[in-house]
Amino acid sequence: MPEICRFLGIVVAMYFKEHSPPHFHAKYGEYRASFSIEELKIIQGNMPKRVVSLILEWAFEHRAELMENWELAKRKEQLKSIEPLV
């Protein structure tokens, strides 16, 4: 799973062989969740509320870059790193 960003103990990544809707994966300690890029909400898994708000704040700022990476992943091309929240 290619990592695209890391901040405050949160690791954000995307898989190359993925299914719709466009989404990314985040892990924080033992927590794992998938987030919809279009709707900016958890679609699978769970996280502490404060971590979810940090991830959503970051994703809102970088939604276009996340969609660009989603398209790259569909084509199995190199993903681009995205700046961390802090």
C-alpha positions in Angstrom: 0.0 0.0 0.0 1.8 3.1 -1.2 2.0 5.8 1.5 1.1 9.3 0.3 1.3 11.2 3.5 2.2 10.9 7.2 1.4 13.4 10.0 0.8 13.3 13.8 1.0 9.5 13.8 -1.5 9.1 11.0 -0.4 7.2 7.8 -2.4 7.9 4.6 -2.1 5.5 1.7 -3.8 4.2 -1.5 -3.9 0.8 -3.1 -3.2 0.3 -6.8 -6.0 -2.3 -7.4 -9.0 -0.5 -5.9 -12.7 -0.4 -6.3 -15.0 2.6 -6.5 -15.9 5.0 -4.9 -12.6 6.9 -4.9 -11.2 6.6 -1.4 -8.0 6.5 0.6 -6.9 4.5 3.6 -5.7 5.8 7.0 -4.2 4.1 9.9 -3.5 5.4 13.4 -2.1 2.9 15.9 -4.4 -0.1 15.9 -7.2 1.9 14.1 -7.9 1.5 10.3 -10.4 3.3 8.2 -11.2 4.1 4.5 -12.4 7.6 3.6 -14.5 8.7 0.6 -12.7 11.4 -1.3 -15.9 12.8 -2.8 -18.0 12.8 0.4 -15.2 13.2 2.9 -16.5 10.6 5.3 -15.6 7.2 6.7 -16.8 4.4 4.5 -15.3 1.5 6.4 -13.5 1.0 9.7 -13.2 3.4 12.6 -11.0 6.0 14.3 -11.1 8.2 17.3 -13.2 11.3 16.6 -10.2 13.7 17.1 -8.2 11.7 14.5 -11.1 11.6 12.1 -11.4 15.4 12.3 -7.6 15.8 11.6 -7.8 13.5 8.6 -10.9 15.2 7.2 -9.3 18.6 7.6 -6.2 17.4 5.7 -8.4 15.7 3.0 -10.5 18.8 2.5 -7.3 20.8 1.8 -5.9 18.2 -0.6 -9.0 16.8 -2.3 -7.8 17.6 -5.8 -4.4 15.9 -5.1 -6.2 12.9 -3.6 -8.3 12.6 -6.8 -5.2 12.9 -8.9 -3.6 10.1 -7.0 -6.7 8.0 -7.3 -6.4 8.3 -11.1 -2.7 7.5 -11.0 -3.4 4.4 -8.9 -6.1 3.2 -11.4 -3.4 3.4 -14.1 -0.9 1.7 -11.8 1.4 4.8 -12.0 3.6 6.3 -9.3 1.6 8.1 -6.7 2.6 11.6 -5.6 3.3 12.5 -2.0 0.9 15.0 -0.4 2.0 17.6 2.2 1.1 16.8 5.8 -1.4 18.7 7.8 1.3 20.1 10.1 
